[in-house]
C-alpha cells in the first residue's frame, strides 16, 4: 500500500521542505526537487512510521478491550437487596 498525502497536505509539505532547505542549509530547492524528495521520504521512511503508528494503535486498543469487562460491568439481579443472614 502506497502512502499518499491529500493535495493540500502535500502542498504544505513541499513548502515546508523548501523552507527547511532555505533556512537550515542556505539552499534554494524548487518545487520539483522538493516533490521528489517528499516522494522518496514517503516511500522509504513512510512505511516505518505507518507500521509504528499501527502498532501503537493496536496496543492502545488491546488495553482498552482488556479493561472493557471492568469498565462495562453491571451487577445482575440487584433489584432485591440481599437478605440479612440469620445467625444459627
C-alpha positions in Angstrom: 0.0 0.0 0.0 1.5 3.3 -1.0 1.4 6.1 1.5 0.0 9.3 0.0 -0.9 12.7 1.1 -4.0 14.8 0.4 -3.2 17.5 -2.2 -3.4 20.3 0.4 -1.1 18.4 2.9 1.3 17.6 0.0 1.5 21.3 -1.0 2.2 22.3 2.6 4.8 19.5 3.0 6.6 20.7 -0.2 6.5 24.3 1.1 7.9 23.1 4.4 10.8 21.2 2.7 11.7 24.3 0.6 11.7 26.4 3.8 13.8 23.9 5.7 16.4 23.8 3.0 16.4 27.6 2.7 16.8 28.2 6.5 18.9 25.2 7.5 21.1 24.6 4.5 21.1 28.0 2.9 20.0 26.3 -0.3 17.1 27.0 -2.7 15.1 24.0 -3.7 12.5 24.2 -6.4 9.0 22.6 -6.3 10.1 19.6 -8.4 13.1 18.7 -6.2 11.0 19.1 -3.0 8.3 17.0 -4.5 10.7 14.2 -5.5 12.3 14.4 -2.0 8.9 14.2 -0.4 8.0 11.2 -2.6 11.3 9.5 -1.5 10.5 10.1 2.2 7.0 8.7 1.8 8.2 5.6 0.0 11.3 4.9 2.1 10.5 6.1 5.6 6.7 6.4 5.5 6.1 2.6 5.9 8.3 2.6 9.1 6.3 5.4 10.6 3.0 3.9 9.4 3.8 0.5 10.9 4.8 2.1 14.2 1.6 4.0 14.3 -0.4 0.8 13.7 1.5 -1.0 16.4 0.8 1.8 18.9 -2.9 1.8 18.0 -3.1 -1.9 18.5 -1.5 -1.7 21.9 -3.9 1.1 22.8 -6.9 -0.8 21.7 -5.8 -4.1 23.4 -5.5 -2.2 26.7 -9.0 -0.7 26.3 -10.5 -4.0 25.4 -8.8 -5.8 28.3 -10.4 -3.2 30.6 -13.8 -3.4 29.0 -15.2 -6.0 31.4 -14.3 -3.9 34.4 -15.5 -0.6 32.8 -18.7 -2.0 31.5 -19.8 -4.5 34.2 -23.2 -4.2 35.8 -24.2 -6.4 38.7 -27.0 -8.7 37.8 -30.2 -9.3 39.8 -29.6 -6.3 42.0 -33.2 -5.2 42.4 -33.8 -7.0 45.6 -31.2 -6.3 48.4 -29.6 -9.4 49.8 -31.5 -10.8 52.8 -29.8 -10.4 56.1 -28.0 -13.5 57.3 -29.6 -15.2 60.2 -27.4 -16.4 63.0 -27.9 -20.0 64.0 
